[in-house]
Amino acid sequence: MLDRPELLGTRGAVSSTHWLASAAGTAMFDLGGNAFDAAVATALVIQVVEPHLNGPGGDVPILVHDGATGDVEVICGQGPMPEAATPQAFRDRGVDAIPGSGLLPAVVPGAFGAWLRLLRDRGRLDLGTVLAPAIAYAEDGFPLLPKAADMIAVLAPLFREEWTASGEVYLPDGRPPKPGSRLRNRPLAATYRRILAESEAAPGGRENRIDAAVAVFYQGFVAEAIDKFLATAEPLDSTGRRNGGLLTGHDLASWRPTIEPAVTADYRGHTVHKAGPWSQGPVFLQQLGLLEGFDLAAMDHGGAEHLHTVVECAKLAFADREAFYGDPAFSDVPLRRLLDPEYAAARRELVGERACGELRPGLDGWFPEPPLPAPADPDWRAQLADGIPAVVKLTAAKGDTCCISASDRDGNMVVATPSGGWLKSSPVIPGLGFPLGTRGQMALLEEGHPNTVAPGKRPRTTLSPTLVTKEGRPHLAFGTPGGDQQDQWTLNFFLSHVDAGLRPQAAIEQRAFHTDQVPSSFAPRSARPNRLVVETGCPAEVVEQLRDRGHDVVLAAEKSLGKVCATGFEGDLVLAAASPRGQQAYAVAR
């Protein structure tokens, strides 16, 4: 029995990590919009209603399938490091690793530009139409999610005493709002209204007005407010000291989102498309390359042999991520070698009957030794020290972000995992209503690594949506929140669909698992060797067999790992599925 129905429709489908956003996106179909309009409207609402996980100052990779041409491309909304960002610039400030919060790790905010690039090039509706729901929720209010309320409550002393512009938004009447209460972000609504007004005054048609909105953000009053704030502000951050930032208005003015080809690999009749190695996307493909040599369909799906095989392959693929992934515009990432079937075959021989507690990259790769995990602490200072967008507790699942997927009857598909610019990352920019993203925390200060920080270089991101075609036709577009675990939880979903033959909704609801042996991409980048996390409900004999193989098995709460969202096609019908985990993600089909 499924917790959620799998939805089919004839016009369009949206699945996202918030029900209000999915509803807003689906409404675009009634206004003559396509899947791309729906995705942008969904994303803009999610920036408002999930402020603890993303915002306009964040970042996003977007995968796009054009139904008319069959082309797949990536819109890169991962903003780069500032021009002043060098390893020495950070060391001069007394840090030996880029902190997870404050202004020092701030990068160019890429999400706004990326979403408007999608709208301009592939949408049908004007900016005012797709922006209207977000403005309405920011201005009139939205029900506050429990996790957002928890985060605000923990950070309330910081917001009152230090990050006062954040307090003006998130502490109405000076107190933390209760879960489910109506929260407004009027400064953000005013920012959106001004962007819209200035862009609509621009001469020319729809595309010119969208270009004008991008210019207003990256060269106009938004960039000016960011530049002014960072020129003087020195807020308290996770180092325990006051630090200014490196980002300037010039950094924003010189950046625009890029269009890139997807990286692809075939798996049992499916072609899987991912973003490049500036994301962790290719690690999904490396796992598939390793797993293709195992007969997963013959294994007991969810049994000890299945979990052991998948997790041991994940360790090998993620070891390569740690050693080789980075911005390919700055580093020679050996992606062709890493995705070569012969390389996968050689690496596959390393998978033994027992768990391996070492991360073993191939090709003589190296990465800095991760620190030991620090104990969780409810105090806001410890919360800032951990760069994930969640309240850090002693739980098995920590990472979180957002996901959006949309498909329409014309064969268009789009999927994205927006994140960054969450309310815990850095102070709200006065007058704008949103903070900056701190993706810079994922770059390294150690010299000579593909992910070493450099001016204008993209830090390697965990954000990793997936788009799949089958026999040249659009099939599925999916993603999940989850930080480093994204390409494990979505892999489990995909394997359940392909190897176990489950339909998308049933595949989403399969018991989730992952390894924590992978060093976290978030500050303080800790790792737990041989840790295997599986949701409660895993049979006792399976847990015992895994422990006999050497896995340190930890049981997470039932239905707590990830929130996979997916849309796609079933014959000539559109399909939508959403995870019941957290009772927050919802799918809608028309």
N, C-alpha and C positions, 0 to 999 in steps of 0.2 A: 504494500500500500504506500503510495507516494504522499508526501506532505503537501506538495504543490502540484497542480495540473500542468501538463505540457500544453502550451497554447498554440493554436494554428489560426491563420487568418489569410485574407486575400489581398490586402493592401500594404500593410506595413507592420513592423514589430519593433518594440523597444524593450530592453532589459537593463536595469541599472541597480545600483546599491541603495537607492532611496525611492520609495513609492511616489512621492510628489514629483520627483524629477522624471520618472518614467511616464507619469501621466502628462506632464508638461510637454515632453518630447513627442508623445503619441498625438497630442493635439495638433501638432504641425501638419500631420497628414490631412486633417480636416480643412486646413487652410491652403492646401495645394502644395505642400512641401514634400520633400523626399526624405530618404534615410539620413542624408547629410544634414538637412535642416533639423530633423528630429534629434540627432546626436548633439548638435550645437546647443539647442534649447535645453536638452537634458543636462548637459555639462554646465551651462550657466546657472541653472537652478541648483545643481549639486554644490557649486561653489558657495552658495548661500546657506543651504540646509545641512551641509556636512562641513562646517567650518573647522572642526577638529581634525579633519583629514585632508583638506585641500582649500584652495582659494585662488583668486585672480593672480596672485603673486607666485603661483606654483608652476608646475611643469607637466608635460604630457607627451607621450608618443601616440600617434594616431595611425592605425592601419586602415587602408581604404581599398575596396574592390569596386571598380567601375563596371556596372552591369552592361554598358553599351560596348565596351572594348575588351573586357576581361582583364584589364591591367590591374595590378596590385602595387600600391606605393605606400611609402611611409612619410607622414608629416612629422618632422622633428620639432617638438615643442620643448626640448630640453635646453634651457638657456645655459650659456657658458660661464666660466669663472670671469671675474673682472680683469681688466688689463693690468691692474696692479697686483694680481695674485701670483705670487711666486713662493716657493718653499721658504726662502729667506724672509719674505714679508711676514709670514706667520711666525717664524722663529724669533724675529725681532720683537714680536709681541709676547714672547715668553711661552709659546705653546709648542708642544712636540707632536701634536696631532690636531687636525682641524676640529673644533668643537661642534657639537650637534645643535646648538641653539645660539641665538643672538645675531649680530650683524656680520661677524667675521665669515661665516660660511655662506652668506647670501650670494646668490647668482642672479643673472638676468632672468626676470620672470617670463617664461616662455609660453605659458598656457593660453593667455589671451590672444597672442599673435597666431598661435597654431590653430585655435578654433576658428578665428576669423579667416584664416587662409582656406580652411575647409569650406566655410560658408561662402566665401567669395568665388572660389573656383568650381565648386560642385553643388552648392545649394541653389534653391530657387527663390527663397523668401528674403525680404530685406532684414537688416539688423534690428530695426525696431520691433518687428514681429517676434523674432526668436529671443530677443532680450526681455520682452514684456513680462513673462512669468517670473524671471529672476528679480526684476525690479519690484514686482508686486510682493513677492515673499520677503525681500529685504525691507521694504517700506511698511508693509502691513503686518509682517510677522509670520513665523512658522513654528510648529511644535518642536521643542528642543529634544534631541535624542538623549537617552540616558547616558551613553558614553561621553557625549559632549558635555553634559552637565557634570559628570564626574571629573572631567579634566578641568573645567572652569573652577569647580570647588577646590581642587587641589592647588590650582595656580592663583586663587583669589588673593592671597597676601602679596604675591609678586605683582599682580595687576593693580592692586591698590597703592602699593608703595613705590614701585619701580616702573613697570610698563603701563603708565597711566592711560595712554590712548587705548590700550587693550581693555583696561577697566571701564572706560567710557562706553565701549560697545558691549562687553560681555558681563558687566556687573550692573545691570539696571538697578537703580535705587541703592547702589553701593553693595549689593548682596549677590551671592551666586544664585542664578535662576534654578528652579526645580526642574527635574525631568518632566517633559511633557508640557511645560509652560510655554507661553508665546514669547518668542524672542525676536527682536527687530534689529536690523543693522542699517539705520537711516543714513550714516555717512557713505556706506557702500551704494545704497540706492541713489544718493545724490551724485556719486562718482559716475555711475552708469548713465544717469540722466544727462549729465554734462557731456560725457563722451558722445552720447546719441545726438544731443542738440548740436554740438560742434561739427559732427560728421555730416548731419543732414543739411548743414549750411554749405557744404562743399559743392562745387559745380559738377555736373556730369550725372551719370546714371548710378545704378545700384552698386556696381563694382567700385566706382570711384568713391562712393560714400563709405563703403566698407574699408577701403584703403585709407580714407581720411580718419576713420575711427582708430585704425592701427597707429597712424601717425600721432593722433592725440595721446594715445597711451604711451608710445615709446619716444616721442619727441615733444609732446605738449605738456599740459598741466600735470598729468600723472607722473611723467618722468621728472618734471621740475620738483614736484613734492618729494619724490624719492631722493633726488639729488640733494635737496636742501636738508632733509632729515639726516641723511648719512654723512653730510659734510660736518655736522656738529655733534650728533648724538653719540653717546658712549654708554649704552645700557648695560646693566648687569647681565652676564650670560653664564653658561655652564662651567666656565673656568673659575667662577667665583669672583671674577674681577670685572671691571667696566672696560669694554672694548668697542671702539668704533668699527665701521665696516670699510671695505675696499671698493664697493660698488659705486659707480657714478652715473650721472645722466648720460654721459658720453657712451658708456657701455650699453645702455638701453638704445640709444639712437643708432648705434652701429650694428644692431642685431635685427635679423628677421628670420622667421622659420624657414627651414629648407625642406625640399622634396627629395626623397632618396628612394632607390629601389629596395625592395624587401630582400632579406636573406631567406633562402628556401631550402627545403629538403623533402624528399618523398618518404612516406611510411605506409606500407601496406595499401597502396592504391590511393593515398591521399597526399596532396601537396600542402605542406605547412609553411606559412609565411610569418616571418618575425622581423623586428627592427634589428639594426646592426649592433656591433659590439660596444658601442657607446651605451647600450642597454645590456641587460643580462639575457636578452632574447635568444641569442644563438645557443645558450645552454640547454634550452628545450630541444633544439635540433640535435645537439650532441647526445643527449639522453636517448632520443629516438634511435640514433645511429647505433648506440650500444645495445639497446633493447631489441632491435630488429634481429639480432642473432639468437634470441631466446624465444622459445615457443610459449609465450605468455598465455595464449588461448588454451593450452593444454594444462596449465597450472590451475589450482584452486584459487579463483579470484578472491583476493582478500585474505588468502592463507599465508602461512609463514614463508613458504618458498617464494611466493609472488612478492610480498613486501620486502623480503631480504634482497631479491634480485633488483627490484626497482630502486631501493635505497642505496645499494652498493654502486649501481650505475650512476645515480645522482651524485654521489661523493666524487667519482672520477670526473664527471662533467663539470661540477662546480669547482673542483681543484684547478681545472683549466681556466675557468672564469677568473679565479683569483690571480692566476699567473699571467694571463694574456689579454684580458679584455680592457679596453680603453677607447678613447676617441680616435678613430682611424685616420682622422685628418692630422693627427699629431704623432701617432704611433704606428709601427708596422705590425698590425695584428695578423697573425698567421691563420686567418679564418679558413682559407681553402684547405690547409693541412688539417685543421681541427675538425672539419666536416668531411674529410676524405674517408670513404668506407674502409680502406686499408688501415688507416689510423685507428678507426673505431674497432676493427677486428683485433688489432694488437692490444688495445686497451682493454677489450672485453676479457682477455685472458687473465687479467688481474682480479676479476670477480671470483672469489673463492667461496667455500662453504661457510666460513666464519666472517663476522663483521671485522672490517679494518678500521682502526682508529686513527689512521694517518691520512692526511690529504696529499695525494700523489699526482701532481701535475705532470704532463708529458712534455716532450721537447725541451727538457732542461729548464723548464719554467721555475720561477720563484715568486714568493710574496712574503711580506713581513709577517712575523709570528703574531697571531692575535692575542690580546690580553685575556686573562681569566675573567669569567663573568663576575660582575659586582653584585652584591646582594641588593634586592629591591628595597626601597625606602619610600614611605609615603610623603616625605617632605618635598616641597617643590624644587629645592636645589638638586636633589637626586633625580627628580623627573626631568629636569633640563639636561642633566648629564647624559641621559639616554635619549638619542636623537629620534627614536621612533615616534610616530603620531598616535600615541596612546598613553594612558596612565599605566606606568610600569608596576606590575604586581607579580607575585610569584605564581604565574600561570604559564601554561605550555604554549599558548598562542599570543604573540605580542604585536607583530606587525599588522598594519592596516592601511588602507587607502580607499580608492573609489574605482568603480568600473562602469562603463557605458558601452552598450552594443545596440546597433540598429540595422535593420534590413528592410527592403521594400520590394514591391512586385516587379520592379524593373531590373532586379538582380543586383542592386547596389547593396553593399555591406560596409559597415564601419565599426571598429571597436577601438577603445582607448582606455587607459588606466590613469586618469588624472590624479595628481597628488601634489604635495608641497604647498608651502604658504599656509600651513595650518596654524591654529591659534597658539600652539605651544612652541612654534619654531622661532619666532622673533616678534618684537613689538609691532603693533598696528601702526602703520604710517599715519600720522595725524592728518585728518581731513579726508583720507581715502577710504578708511574702513576695512583695510586688509593688511596682513603682514607679508613679508617677503619669504621666499622659500630658502631652505638651508641645505640644498642638495650638495653644496660644496663639501659637506662633512664626509662624503663618500670618496673624495680624492685623497691621495696619499702625499705625505711630505718626503718620503724616501725617494732619493734620486734614482733614475734609470728604470722605473717601472712604467708600463703602458698607462697606468692611472695616476701617475705623478701630476700634481697640480701645475698648471702653466697658464699664462695669460690667454684668455679667449678660448680655452679648452673646455670641452664638456666633461664634467665628472661622470664616471660610470654610474648609471642609474639602475635600480631594481625594477623599474616600471616595464611591464612586459605583456602587452596584449597579443593575442594569437588569431590569425585568420587562416582558414583552411578551404581549399578548393578540392573538388573531386571530379576527375575526368573532364577537367577544363571548365567546370561549372562551380558557382559559389555554393558552399556547403555550410560552414559554421564560422561565426566570429565570436570569440569568448575571451574572458579575462576574470581576474579575481583581485580583491585586496589581499595583502599579505606580505609586503616587503620581499625579503629574500625567498620566502616560501611560494611566491606566485608561480614560478615555473616548476614547482613540485605539485601543488594542488591542482593546477590546470592540467598538468601532465596526467595525474591520476584520473581526472575527468575524461581526458581524451583516450587514454588506454581503456577505460571502462566502456567507452563508446565503440572503439575500433576492435579491440581484442576480446572484450567480453560481450560485444554485440548489443549493448544497452542503448536505448534511446536517450537523447540529451537530458531530459529531466531526471530520468532514473540514474543516469551516470553522475549527474550533479549531486544526487542524494546518497551516493555510495560513501561508506565510511572513509574519512580522509586521514592521511598520515604524511609525515615528512621527517627528514633528518635535520638535527641542529648542529651537526658536525661542521657545517659550512660557516665560516666566519661571517658575522653580521656585517652588512654594508653600512649600518648606522653606527654612529659613535655610541659606545666605546669599542665596537668591532669585536666583541667577544665570541667565543665558540665553545661548544660542548661535545668533545669527541665521543663518538659512538652513540650519541643520544638519538633515539628513535621515538618520535611522538605519534601516538595514534589515539583517535577518539575512543572514549569509553563505549563499551558495547562490543569491542573486539573479543572474540572467544578466549577464555582463559587458557585453552590448550595452545592457541596461536601465540599468545603472549609468552607462555612458558617456552615454546619452541624457539621463538626469537631470542629470548634471554639465553637459551642454551647455545645459540649461535654467537653470542657475545655482544648482543645489542643491549644498551641501557634503555629499556623501554619505560616510557612515561605515558600515563593515560591522561589525555586532555578531557575536558568536559565534553559530554555528548553534543554533537553537532555544533562545534565551536571553531573549526578550522576552515577559514575561507568563506567567501560568498561568491561563488562562480555565477556569472551572468552570461547568457548566450542567446544569440539569435541566428537565424539561418533559413534553410529551405528544406521542405519536404515535398518533392515533386514540384508542382506549380503553386504550392502554398508557402507562405512565410511561417516561420516557427519561432517561438520564444520560450525560454526556460530561465528560471532564477532559483538561487539557493534559498532554502528556508532558514539557514543558519542566521541567527540574530534577529529573525523576524523583521527584516528591514528591506532586503532586496525584493523587487517585484518586477514582473514581466507583464507587458500588455501587447495584445495583438489586435489588429483591425482587419 
